[in-house]
Amino acid sequence: MKKLTYYIDRGNDFYEPLYEYRIPEAGVDELYARQLCTYFIMRGTEYELTANEMDGEEDILVIKEIGRNLPGEDEKSFRGQGVHIEFRSPNERENFPLISRIPCSTHFDALRFLLKDVVYIPGIGQKLVTSTEIDEDRGVYVIYVNDLGEADD
């Protein structure tokens, strides 16, 4: 893989390129981590992953536009501060409450969390993952979690 490109599905077989990441500007670990996120936030707009494809040396993420991003409680920008993960409740009615934040040494370390159906949050315990997101605007991975055995909100 030499690059990762996001394409917006505009319907009628029209796919508009939105953004591209190339190696070495972004590392392979970051490109793989992005591919595990079911949601993508960029320039105040939320997108949902609909397909993850490859074409030669290019990896492709096809996304559909959901609409304006709804900010969660106590949002913070991590731009220029390294790799971070936020754990939040998927409860939109309560403004996606923040559960915890953790720094990661690398995107490779974040991959461990993004790959799991159940994660261990330091100081809190195990939680069930409902979805994952890369918030490009704030420079953070967001993992939405519920208590084990709890249904999605």
C-alpha positions in Angstrom: 0.0 0.0 0.0 1.3 3.4 -1.0 -1.7 5.6 -0.4 -5.2 5.6 1.1 -8.0 7.6 -0.5 -11.4 8.5 0.8 -14.2 8.7 -1.8 -17.7 10.0 -1.2 -20.4 7.9 -2.8 -22.6 10.5 -4.4 -24.9 7.9 -6.0 -25.4 6.8 -9.6 -21.9 5.3 -9.6 -20.3 8.7 -9.0 -17.5 8.7 -6.4 -15.9 12.0 -5.5 -12.4 11.9 -4.0 -12.4 13.7 -0.6 -8.9 13.2 0.8 -5.7 11.2 0.3 -3.0 10.1 2.6 0.4 8.9 1.2 3.3 7.1 2.6 5.7 8.4 4.0 3.7 11.4 5.2 1.4 9.0 7.0 2.7 5.7 8.3 1.3 2.3 7.4 0.0 1.9 10.9 -2.0 5.1 10.6 -3.4 4.0 7.3 -4.5 0.7 8.7 -6.0 2.3 11.8 -8.1 4.6 9.7 -9.5 1.7 7.7 -10.9 0.2 11.0 -13.0 3.3 11.8 -16.7 3.0 10.8 -17.1 6.8 11.0 -14.9 9.7 9.7 -15.2 13.4 10.7 -13.7 16.0 8.5 -14.4 19.8 8.2 -17.4 19.5 10.5 -19.1 16.7 8.4 -19.7 13.1 9.5 -19.2 10.3 7.1 -19.9 6.5 7.4 -17.7 3.8 5.9 -19.6 1.8 3.3 -16.7 -0.1 1.6 -13.0 -0.8 2.1 -11.3 -1.7 -1.1 -7.9 -2.1 -2.7 -6.7 -1.3 -6.3 -3.1 -2.2 -6.8 -1.0 -0.1 -4.4 -4.0 2.1 -3.4 -6.4 1.4 -0.6 -9.8 3.0 -0.9 -12.4 3.9 1.6 -15.8 4.6 0.2 -17.9 6.7 2.5 -21.4 8.2 2.5 -22.1 11.7 3.9 -24.3 11.5 7.1 -24.4 15.3 7.7 -23.2 17.9 10.1 -21.1 16.4 13.0 -22.8 16.5 16.3 -20.1 17.4 18.9 -19.9 15.3 22.0 -19.5 16.4 25.6 -16.2 17.9 26.7 -14.5 17.7 23.3 -10.8 18.5 23.1 -8.5 18.9 20.1 -5.4 16.7 20.1 -3.8 18.2 17.0 0.0 18.2 17.4 -0.2 16.3 20.7 0.3 12.7 19.5 -2.1 9.8 19.1 -5.1 9.7 21.5 -8.2 7.7 22.0 -11.4 8.8 23.6 -14.0 6.4 24.9 -17.6 7.7 24.7 -21.1 6.4 25.3 -23.0 6.1 22.0 -26.0 7.8 23.7 -26.8 10.8 21.4 -29.5 12.0 23.7 -26.9 12.6 26.4 -24.5 14.3 24.0 -22.1 11.2 23.7 -20.8 11.4 27.3 -17.0 11.1 27.7 -15.9 8.0 29.6 -12.1 8.2 29.4 -9.2 9.4 27.3 -5.9 7.6 26.8 -2.7 8.6 25.0 -1.1 6.0 22.7 2.6 6.0 21.7 1.8 5.2 18.1 -1.1 4.5 15.7 0.1 0.9 16.0 -0.9 1.0 19.7 -4.3 2.4 18.8 -4.8 -0.5 16.4 -5.1 -2.9 19.3 -8.1 -1.0 20.6 -9.7 -0.5 17.1 -9.6 -4.2 16.3 -11.5 -5.3 19.4 -15.2 -6.0 20.1 -14.5 -5.7 23.8 -11.9 -3.3 25.1 -10.3 -2.8 28.5 -10.3 0.8 29.5 -7.6 1.5 32.1 -9.2 2.3 35.5 -12.7 1.4 34.3 -12.7 -2.2 33.0 -14.1 -4.0 30.0 -16.6 -2.4 27.7 -18.4 -3.5 24.5 -17.4 -1.5 21.4 -20.4 -0.3 19.4 -18.5 1.8 16.7 -15.2 3.5 16.0 -14.4 6.9 14.5 -11.5 9.0 13.4 -12.2 12.7 14.1 -9.8 14.4 11.7 -10.9 17.8 12.9 -9.7 17.1 16.5 -7.0 14.6 15.7 -8.4 11.7 17.8 -9.8 8.2 17.5 -13.1 7.8 19.2 -14.4 4.4 20.4 -18.1 4.3 21.4 -18.7 1.7 24.1 -21.5 0.3 26.3 -21.3 -1.9 29.4 -21.0 -5.6 28.6 -24.5 -7.0 27.9 -26.0 -3.6 27.3 -27.8 -2.9 24.0 -26.9 -0.1 21.7 -28.6 3.3 22.6 
